[in-house]
Amino acid sequence: AFFWLVSLLLASLIWFVYVHLSDREDARLQYGLLIFGAAVSVLLQEAFRFAYFKLLKKADEGLATISEDGRSPISLRQMAYVSGLSFGIISGVFSVINILADSIGPGTVGIHGDSPYYFITSAFLTMALVLLHTFWGVIFFDACEKRRYWCLGLVVGSHLLTSGLTFLNPRYEASLVPIFIITLCTGLWAFVTAGGSFHNILKCLSCE
């Protein structure tokens, strides 16, 4: 979570500098800078995810050297899951906290013709982002370990695409549906990456 917050801080500083160096009266330019800031934020998040992977690898080697059997007590998949989940939780908290603060009023959602589904849609988007970060963490760590660079590219690309789709709001059907399709596909990919299979699901359901 700390690594995610540092990446967001750096992205915010870059966006802040560009905004103050540009013409703040130009609405089109400012909107473009907002998109630029979102893209920089995504790239920094993935860069810090990689930095965290390298840090955990060093820690894993240290744990292995002091263990009795010469193996680390924590597997890479466990670290990937925890890392992705922490990225997702802090991302979700950060994105929804201002929305929750606004929800206490004053005012009524949709009174000026805006969508009355703003809060419920924001909740679903936050849920999707938490899940996506968890899935991306599993896939990203496995790709780094096995040096599958095309997987890393797909993770970064899907992250950029997901962030870009949010700019379609308030046309929520145009952003929410594709994001949940990406979430489902990424979840299946992460499941297979973690060693899951249809046979495992059957064994789980039958309590074997």
N, C-alpha and C positions, 0 to 999 in steps of 0.2 A: 504494500500500500504506500509505503514511503517512496519507493522508486517511482510509482505512478504519479504521486503528488509533485515530485521534483521535475518530472517530465512536463507536467502541466504548468508548473511555475515558469520553466524556461520558454515554453510555447507562448505563455501569456506575456512574458517580457518582450519576446520578438514581435508579437502582434502589437503590443503597446507602443513600441518604438516606431514601427512602420505607420501606425495610425497618426502619431504626433508629427511625423515627418511628411505626411501627405496632406492633401487638401480635404479638411474635414467637412466641407460644404458639398463635396461631390458624393452624393448618395450611392451612385453606381460603383465608384471606386472603393468606398467603404464596405460595400457588400462583397466586392471582390476580395478585399483584404480579410474579411471575415472567413470566406472560403479558404483563403490562403492560410489563415491562422489555424483552421480546423485540420487542414492537410499536414501542416507542420507539427501540430499536436499528435496526430496519429503516428507520424514517422518517429517522433521523439519517444512516444510510448513504446513502440516496437524496438527502438534502439536501447531503451532502458530495460526492456524485457530480455534482450540479448545480454546486456551487462549483468543482469541478475542471474541469468543462466551461467555465465562465466564465474560469477562469485560463488554460486552454489556448487559448481563443479570443483572449485578449489576447496570448499568446505567439505565436500563429499570425500575428496582424497585425504583430507586430514582426519576425518572420522574413520576411514578405512584403515589408516596406519595405526590408530590407537585401539581398534577393536580386536578381540581375541581371535576371531576367525579371518581377519584381514579383509572383511567386507563391511561396507557402510550399512548401518541399521535402517537407513531411509533410502528407498529406491528413487530413481530418477522420475518415475511416473507419479509417485506420491508428491515429490517436490513440484513437478509440473502442475499437478492438480491444485495444490495449495497456492502456488504462485498465481495461476490463472484466476482462481476464486478470489484471492485478495485484490487483484487488479480489478475484477468485476465488481466486488462489493464497494470499494472506495470510489470507483467510477459511478456506480449507481447512486451512492449516497450524495456525491458531489452534484450529479445532474438533477436529482429530484429535490434537494433540500430547499432551493429557492422557490420551486413550484409549490411545495408544501407550505412555505412561508406565505406565499401569495394567496393560497387557498383559504386562509382564515379571514380574508376580506380586507377592506370593504368591497362591495360590488357583486354582481352576478355574472357568471360565465355565459357568454353568448348574448348578453343584453344589447350589444351594438351590432349584432349580425354575425359575430364570430362563432366558431364551432363550439357547441356546448359539450363536446366530447374531449376537450383539451386535457383535462386531468386524467381521465381514464386512459386516453391514448398515451400520455406521458408515462403512466404507470406500466403499460405494456411495452413501450420502447425501453424503459429502464430495465425491466425484466429480461428483455432480449439481449441487452448489452451485457448484463451480468453473466448470462449463460454463454454469450459469445466469447467474452474474455476468458472464461473457464475453458471452453473448447479450444480457443486459440492458444492458451498456455500449454495444453497437452500436446497439440500438434506442433507448436513452435519448438518446444524442448526436444521432442522426438526428432524433428527435422535437423536441429542443431547437432544432436548426438550422432545421427546417421549421415550428416552432411548432405541432406536432400535440399538443395538450394531452391528448387522449384516449389517445394512445399512452403518455404519461407516467403517466397514471392507471392504465393496464393494467400497466405495469411495476411500479409501486408496489403495486398490488393483488395481482399474482402473487407478488411478494416477500413480502408479508404472508401470503398464503395458504400459501406454501411453508413459512415459519417456523411458522405455526400448525399445519400437518400434522405437524410433528415432535413436537408434544405428544401425539399419538396413540400414540407409542412407549410400551411395547414391543409394541404391535400393529403389527408392521412391515409386514404386508401392506396395512394401512389407510393407511400413510404413504408407504412406498417406491413403490408402484405409481402413485398419483396424482402424486407428485413427478416420477417419470420421464416420465409423460405430459405434465406441464407443461414438462419439459425438452425433450422432443421437439418439442412445438408451438412453444415459444419459439425453439428452434434453427432451425426452418423459417422462422419469422417473421424472425429475424435474417439468415438466408441471403438471403431475398428483399429485405430492407431494404438489405443490402450490395450489391445488384445481381445476385445470383445467379439462375440460371434452369436449367430442365431442359436447355436447349440447351448451356449452359456446362458442365454435368456431362458431357454426351456428348462435348464437345470435349476435356475433361480426360481422360476415359477413353480417347479415341482418340489422345491425346498431340498434338493439333493446336495 
